[in-house]
Amino acid sequence: MDKVFKKNVNFNKGGGTSSGSSGRLIIPKELLVELDITREENKVIMYSEDDKIVIKKAL
């Protein structure tokens, strides 16, 4: 895919005993379609590699 998406990360408010906050990133529909991620088959694998976040569909 040639298209590049620039997105902001929305951070959840920290609270309770958690030592930090997590963030949310909305994945554009085009990428969901390309990876065939649906409401029924929505499991993904995420990891960081060379300053990138890699998202793959779980098999």
C-alpha positions as CSV (number, residue, x, y, z in Angstrom):
1,M,0.0,0.0,0.0
2,D,1.4,3.4,-1.0
3,K,-0.8,5.5,1.3
4,V,0.7,6.9,4.5
5,F,-1.5,7.9,7.4
6,K,-0.4,10.4,10.0
7,K,-2.5,10.0,13.2
8,N,-2.5,11.4,16.7
9,V,-2.4,9.0,19.7
10,N,-5.2,9.7,22.2
11,F,-4.0,8.9,25.8
12,N,-6.3,7.5,28.4
13,K,-6.3,9.3,31.8
14,G,-4.1,7.5,34.3
15,G,-5.6,6.6,37.6
16,G,-5.8,4.0,40.3
17,T,-2.7,1.9,40.8
18,S,-1.5,1.9,37.2
19,S,2.0,3.3,36.7
20,G,1.3,4.9,33.4
21,S,-1.4,5.5,30.8
22,S,-2.2,3.6,27.6
23,G,-3.0,5.2,24.3
24,R,-5.5,4.6,21.5
25,L,-4.8,4.8,17.8
26,I,-7.6,4.6,15.3
27,I,-6.7,2.3,12.4
28,P,-8.0,3.7,9.1
29,K,-10.7,1.6,7.3
30,E,-8.4,1.2,4.3
31,L,-5.8,-0.7,6.4
32,L,-8.5,-2.8,8.1
33,V,-9.9,-3.8,4.7
34,E,-6.4,-4.6,3.4
35,L,-5.6,-6.8,6.4
36,D,-9.1,-8.4,6.3
37,I,-9.8,-7.4,9.9
38,T,-13.5,-7.5,10.7
39,R,-15.7,-7.3,13.8
40,E,-15.8,-11.1,13.9
41,E,-12.1,-11.7,13.1
42,N,-10.5,-8.8,15.0
43,K,-7.4,-10.4,16.7
44,V,-4.1,-8.7,15.8
45,I,-0.5,-9.0,16.8
46,M,1.3,-5.7,17.6
47,Y,5.0,-5.1,18.2
48,S,7.6,-2.4,17.8
49,E,10.4,-2.8,15.3
50,D,13.0,-0.1,14.3
51,D,10.9,2.9,15.5
52,K,7.7,1.5,13.9
53,I,4.6,-0.1,15.3
54,V,3.8,-3.2,13.3
55,I,0.3,-4.6,13.2
56,K,-0.5,-8.0,11.7
57,K,-3.6,-10.1,11.6
58,A,-3.4,-13.0,14.0
59,L,-3.7,-16.3,12.3
